[in-house]
Amino acid sequence: MPKKLFIVGVGPGSALYLTDAAKDAVRRSKYVVGYKYTLSTIEGVIDRKKQQVLEVTMKSQEDVYQDVYKKMKDGEYCTVPFTGDANFSESEVVDRLLEIFGDENVQIIPGISSIQIAAAKSRVPTDKALVITFHVTGDIEQKKKDLVQAVKEGRSVILLPRPWPRDLSKHFMQSDIAKFLKANGIDTSKLKVWVFEHLTTDKETTFKGVASDLEGKEFSDLSAMVIDQTKRQTYLEF
Ligand SMILES: C[S@@+](CC[C@H](N)C(=O)[O-])C[C@H]1O[C@@H](n2cnc3c(N)ncnc32)[C@H](O)[C@@H]1O
């Protein structure tokens, strides 16, 4: 049997949003490799006496994935946990893991995304919104155009901003987004927004206001934003 990988979404932080399927995958794994915050979400499930746990950073991850793959014996499992849902805003890493392990040896277990929690809290359904991540290393110019178009069309938007403190030209956080929308002809003094920080954790905060309020305001890297233009419509209308 080849070496197997579980790519597991572990929810936005609280263990309450960790599914049984995710826990099961972690328990079956000899190796657990992840970022610090994500590992902390599954700490209660990991058995450090039996499992080898490796913390990675953006810089170290490639070497660690390759080392673990070399060390693994046939039939052994490794879990790489991802915050939220592994299928949202994680593809730069997920695609590399699929390359290393081969699609047929990988099982992806979805999790509850920070986007879904933001949708629930703002009462903006994901099917009525443009759901978009700016939290990528690649180019975001097309995504920025999509954002403006969606807002001009009166759609809601649920988004993850892009923190890039070492290069502010690439930073695209709430304040930058508000200024960008204004510069593109949108009346941000009337545009309703929500910002949620540290969702599902004991540091959780909620900001509710209009987009122009966001100019000059700083929020945590761990934040999701909602632009709310949703018109409620029930089955009684149809
Ligand atoms: C690389 S993306 C991963 C998104 C993740 N896969 C998901 O489905 O939520 C990292 C970003 O997700 C958002 N995020 C993750 N957990 C969060 C939380 N507990 N509260 C607010 N935002 C969160 C933040 O915008 C963070 O910078």
The ligand as an SDF file (V2000), in Angstrom:
LIG
                    3D

 27 29  0  0  0  0  0  0  0  0999 V2000
   -4.9950   31.0090    3.9710 C   0  0  0  0  0  0  0  0  0  0  0  0
   -6.5630   31.5920    4.4310 S   0  0  0  0  0  0  0  0  0  0  0  0
   -7.3430   30.1040    4.9220 C   0  0  0  0  0  0  0  0  0  0  0  0
   -8.8500   30.1250    4.9180 C   0  0  0  0  0  0  0  0  0  0  0  0
   -9.4350   28.8380    5.4760 C   0  0  0  0  0  0  0  0  0  0  0  0
   -9.1320   27.7180    4.6460 N   0  0  0  0  0  0  0  0  0  0  0  0
  -10.9330   28.8990    5.7040 C   0  0  0  0  0  0  0  0  0  0  0  0
  -11.6650   28.1490    5.0640 O   0  0  0  0  0  0  0  0  0  0  0  0
  -11.3610   29.6870    6.5750 O   0  0  0  0  0  0  0  0  0  0  0  0
   -6.2420   32.3480    5.9860 C   0  0  0  0  0  0  0  0  0  0  0  0
   -7.2640   33.4020    6.2900 C   0  0  0  0  0  0  0  0  0  0  0  0
   -8.4840   32.8090    6.6830 O   0  0  0  0  0  0  0  0  0  0  0  0
   -9.2060   33.7000    7.5110 C   0  0  0  0  0  0  0  0  0  0  0  0
   -9.4710   33.0430    8.7940 N   0  0  0  0  0  0  0  0  0  0  0  0
   -9.1040   31.8090    9.1650 C   0  0  0  0  0  0  0  0  0  0  0  0
   -9.5420   31.5410   10.4220 N   0  0  0  0  0  0  0  0  0  0  0  0
  -10.1940   32.6390   10.8440 C   0  0  0  0  0  0  0  0  0  0  0  0
  -10.8670   33.0020   12.0430 C   0  0  0  0  0  0  0  0  0  0  0  0
  -10.9440   32.1720   13.0880 N   0  0  0  0  0  0  0  0  0  0  0  0
  -11.4370   34.2150   12.1170 N   0  0  0  0  0  0  0  0  0  0  0  0
  -11.3860   35.0670   11.0900 C   0  0  0  0  0  0  0  0  0  0  0  0
  -10.7610   34.7940    9.9300 N   0  0  0  0  0  0  0  0  0  0  0  0
  -10.1740   33.5970    9.8020 C   0  0  0  0  0  0  0  0  0  0  0  0
   -8.2910   34.9190    7.7120 C   0  0  0  0  0  0  0  0  0  0  0  0
   -8.6330   35.8670    6.7310 O   0  0  0  0  0  0  0  0  0  0  0  0
   -6.9280   34.3160    7.4430 C   0  0  0  0  0  0  0  0  0  0  0  0
   -5.9600   35.2750    7.1200 O   0  0  0  0  0  0  0  0  0  0  0  0
  1  2  1  0
  2  3  1  0
  2 10  1  0
  3  4  1  0
  4  5  1  0
  5  6  1  0
  5  7  1  0
  7  8  2  0
  7  9  1  0
 10 11  1  0
 11 12  1  0
 11 26  1  0
 12 13  1  0
 13 14  1  0
 13 24  1  0
 14 15  1  0
 14 23  1  0
 15 16  2  0
 16 17  1  0
 17 18  1  0
 17 23  2  0
 18 19  1  0
 18 20  2  0
 20 21  1  0
 21 22  2  0
 22 23  1  0
 24 25  1  0
 24 26  1  0
 26 27  1  0
M  CHG  2   2   1   9  -1
M  END
$$$$
